Amino acid sequence: MRSLVHSYQFLRRAIGLIGMALPFVLIIGLWLWPSHDVLASISGYYYSPLRGVFVGSMCAVGVFLLSYSGTEFFEDVISDVAGAAAICVALFPTTPPPPVSSTQHVVATVHAVSACVFFGMLALFCLVRFPRADDAGARPKWHNIVYYAAGSVIVACLLLVAVSSRIPGSEAIHPMLILETTAIFAFGLAWFVKGGEPIFEAPPTAAPEKAVLVA
């Protein structure tokens, strides 16, 4: 049972580490490339020499989430949905540089919907599941602050992505890249912190005492 608990904590930390590292590996990695490019979004790195890093990392997160077994049905559902969405984000790329075909538009739409579902499920984890009171006694109080802050940041970034796309001239500062990086790092931080919490097993049920007959 102890090895199962350690595997459970490892999954949480692995998901968190990939989430925190991915944006910086992509951005810094491509900037160090001879072209010194900084792309408009994290998803845009699919069309860069670092495609393998992006696809591999998202697929790894997806597989980890699909294999993650929660303590209740609701947790399993949001984990499975988030895992499937992460894999779809990796396998259905965003809009490529022009010219863009009608098929690529459809694929990019699947990518955008999958990304929204992915981040939405991660926000649910942070705002609803992670702060649950069933294991609150096993964690420092500041952990809940991290979870609520991370979930709020993810939701805010999703809303700001929609707003920033309508602001003329905002492309110069790469708002999509900044917001995606912030949301991904927030999700990674929450999962890494959660991975450091102990997981307690239910105490064994005491065997009933045998009745003693007194003569």
C-alpha positions as CSV (number, residue, x, y, z in Angstrom):
1,M,0.0,0.0,0.0
2,R,2.9,2.4,0.8
3,S,4.3,2.0,-2.8
4,L,0.8,2.9,-4.1
5,V,0.8,6.0,-2.0
6,H,4.3,7.0,-3.3
7,S,3.2,6.4,-6.9
8,Y,0.1,8.6,-6.3
9,Q,2.4,11.4,-5.0
10,F,4.8,10.9,-7.8
11,L,2.1,11.3,-10.4
12,R,1.0,14.6,-8.9
13,R,4.6,15.9,-8.7
14,A,5.4,14.7,-12.3
15,I,2.3,16.5,-13.7
16,G,3.3,19.7,-11.7
17,L,6.9,19.6,-12.8
18,I,6.0,19.2,-16.5
19,G,3.5,22.1,-16.2
20,M,5.9,24.5,-14.5
21,A,8.8,23.7,-16.9
22,L,7.1,23.4,-20.3
23,P,6.6,27.1,-21.1
24,F,10.1,28.1,-20.1
25,V,11.7,25.1,-21.9
26,L,9.9,26.1,-25.1
27,I,10.4,29.9,-24.9
28,I,14.1,29.8,-23.8
29,G,14.9,26.8,-26.0
30,L,13.6,28.4,-29.2
31,W,15.2,31.8,-28.3
32,L,18.5,30.1,-28.0
33,W,18.0,28.7,-31.5
34,P,19.8,30.6,-34.3
35,S,16.6,32.4,-35.3
36,H,16.0,33.8,-31.7
37,D,12.3,33.5,-32.2
38,V,9.6,34.2,-29.6
39,L,6.3,32.9,-30.9
40,A,2.8,34.3,-30.2
41,S,1.5,31.4,-28.2
42,I,2.6,28.2,-26.5
43,S,0.6,26.2,-29.0
44,G,2.5,27.9,-31.8
45,Y,5.6,26.0,-30.8
46,Y,4.1,23.0,-32.5
47,Y,5.4,24.6,-35.8
48,S,8.9,25.2,-34.4
49,P,11.9,22.9,-34.1
50,L,10.7,22.2,-30.5
51,R,7.5,20.5,-31.7
52,G,8.6,17.2,-30.1
53,V,9.0,18.9,-26.7
54,F,5.5,20.4,-26.9
55,V,3.7,17.3,-28.2
56,G,5.7,14.9,-25.9
57,S,5.0,17.0,-22.8
58,M,1.3,17.5,-23.4
59,C,0.9,13.7,-24.2
60,A,2.8,12.9,-21.0
61,V,0.5,15.2,-19.0
62,G,-2.5,13.6,-20.7
63,V,-1.3,10.0,-19.9
64,F,-0.5,10.9,-16.3
65,L,-4.0,12.5,-15.9
66,L,-5.7,9.5,-17.5
67,S,-3.8,7.1,-15.2
68,Y,-4.5,9.3,-12.1
69,S,-7.0,7.5,-9.8
70,G,-8.8,9.9,-7.6
71,T,-10.5,9.3,-4.3
72,E,-14.0,9.8,-5.7
73,F,-15.9,9.6,-9.0
74,F,-15.9,13.3,-9.6
75,E,-12.2,13.5,-9.3
76,D,-11.8,10.6,-11.8
77,V,-14.1,12.3,-14.3
78,I,-12.3,15.6,-14.3
79,S,-8.9,13.9,-14.4
80,D,-10.0,11.7,-17.4
81,V,-11.5,14.7,-19.3
82,A,-8.4,16.8,-18.6
83,G,-6.1,14.0,-19.8
84,A,-8.1,13.4,-23.0
85,A,-8.1,17.2,-23.7
86,A,-4.4,17.5,-23.1
87,I,-3.7,14.7,-25.7
88,C,-6.1,16.4,-28.2
89,V,-4.2,19.7,-27.6
90,A,-1.0,17.9,-28.6
91,L,-2.3,16.0,-31.6
92,F,-4.6,18.7,-33.1
93,P,-2.4,21.7,-33.6
94,T,-3.4,25.3,-33.6
95,T,-3.7,27.5,-36.7
96,P,-0.4,27.3,-38.8
97,P,1.2,30.3,-40.5
98,P,-0.8,31.3,-43.7
99,P,-2.0,30.1,-46.1
100,V,-4.4,28.1,-44.0
101,S,-6.7,25.4,-45.5
102,S,-10.3,24.7,-44.4
103,T,-9.2,21.4,-42.8
104,Q,-6.5,23.2,-40.8
105,H,-9.2,25.6,-39.6
106,V,-11.3,22.7,-38.3
107,V,-8.2,21.1,-36.7
108,A,-7.4,24.4,-35.0
109,T,-11.0,24.7,-33.7
110,V,-10.6,21.2,-32.1
111,H,-7.3,22.4,-30.6
112,A,-8.9,25.6,-29.1
113,V,-11.9,23.7,-27.7
114,S,-9.6,21.1,-26.2
115,A,-7.4,23.8,-24.6
116,C,-10.4,25.5,-23.0
117,V,-11.6,22.1,-21.6
118,F,-8.1,21.3,-20.4
119,F,-7.7,24.5,-18.5
120,G,-11.3,24.4,-17.2
121,M,-10.8,21.0,-15.7
122,L,-7.5,22.1,-14.1
123,A,-9.3,25.1,-12.6
124,L,-11.9,22.7,-11.1
125,F,-9.1,20.7,-9.6
126,C,-7.6,23.8,-8.0
127,L,-10.8,25.5,-6.9
128,V,-13.0,22.5,-5.9
129,R,-11.1,19.2,-5.4
130,F,-7.7,20.1,-4.0
131,P,-9.0,22.3,-1.1
132,R,-11.6,19.7,0.0
133,A,-11.9,19.3,3.7
134,D,-11.6,15.5,3.7
135,D,-7.8,15.7,4.1
136,A,-7.5,19.3,5.3
137,G,-5.9,18.2,8.5
138,A,-3.0,16.7,6.6
139,R,-1.8,19.9,4.9
140,P,-0.5,23.3,5.9
141,K,-3.1,26.1,5.6
142,W,-1.0,27.9,2.9
143,H,-1.6,25.0,0.5
144,N,-5.2,26.0,0.2
145,I,-4.1,29.6,-0.6
146,V,-2.0,28.2,-3.4
147,Y,-4.9,26.1,-4.8
148,Y,-7.4,28.9,-4.8
149,A,-4.9,31.4,-6.2
150,A,-3.8,28.9,-9.0
151,G,-7.4,28.2,-9.9
152,S,-8.3,31.9,-10.0
153,V,-5.3,32.7,-12.1
154,I,-6.2,30.0,-14.6
155,V,-9.8,31.3,-14.9
156,A,-8.6,34.9,-15.2
157,C,-6.1,33.9,-17.9
158,L,-8.8,32.2,-19.9
159,L,-11.0,35.3,-19.8
160,L,-8.1,37.6,-20.6
161,V,-7.2,35.5,-23.6
162,A,-10.6,36.2,-25.1
163,V,-10.4,39.9,-24.3
164,S,-6.8,40.5,-25.5
165,S,-7.6,39.0,-28.9
166,R,-9.9,42.0,-29.5
167,I,-7.4,44.7,-28.5
168,P,-5.8,46.2,-31.6
169,G,-2.0,46.2,-31.5
170,S,-1.7,43.8,-28.6
171,E,0.1,41.2,-30.7
172,A,3.3,43.1,-30.2
173,I,3.6,42.0,-26.5
174,H,2.5,38.4,-27.2
175,P,-0.5,38.5,-24.7
176,M,-1.5,34.9,-25.6
177,L,2.0,33.6,-24.8
178,I,2.1,35.4,-21.5
179,L,-1.3,34.3,-20.4
180,E,-0.8,30.7,-21.5
181,T,2.5,30.6,-19.7
182,T,1.0,32.0,-16.5
183,A,-2.0,29.6,-16.6
184,I,0.2,26.5,-17.2
185,F,2.7,27.5,-14.5
186,A,-0.2,28.0,-12.0
187,F,-1.6,24.6,-12.8
188,G,1.8,23.0,-12.5
189,L,2.5,24.7,-9.1
190,A,-0.8,23.6,-7.7
191,W,-0.2,19.9,-8.7
192,F,3.4,20.0,-7.4
193,V,2.3,21.4,-4.0
194,K,-0.5,18.8,-3.9
195,G,2.1,16.0,-4.5
196,G,3.9,17.0,-1.4
197,E,0.9,16.3,0.9
198,P,0.8,13.0,2.8
199,I,-1.9,10.6,1.8
200,F,-3.5,8.8,4.7
201,E,-4.9,5.4,4.6
202,A,-8.2,4.6,6.5
203,P,-7.4,3.1,9.8
204,P,-8.0,-0.6,10.1
205,T,-11.3,-1.7,11.6
206,A,-10.8,-3.3,15.0
207,A,-11.9,-6.9,15.2
208,P,-15.0,-7.4,17.4
209,E,-14.2,-8.7,20.9
210,K,-15.4,-12.1,21.7
211,A,-18.0,-12.4,24.4
212,V,-16.8,-14.1,27.5
213,L,-19.3,-16.3,29.4
214,V,-19.0,-16.1,33.1
215,A,-20.1,-19.3,34.9
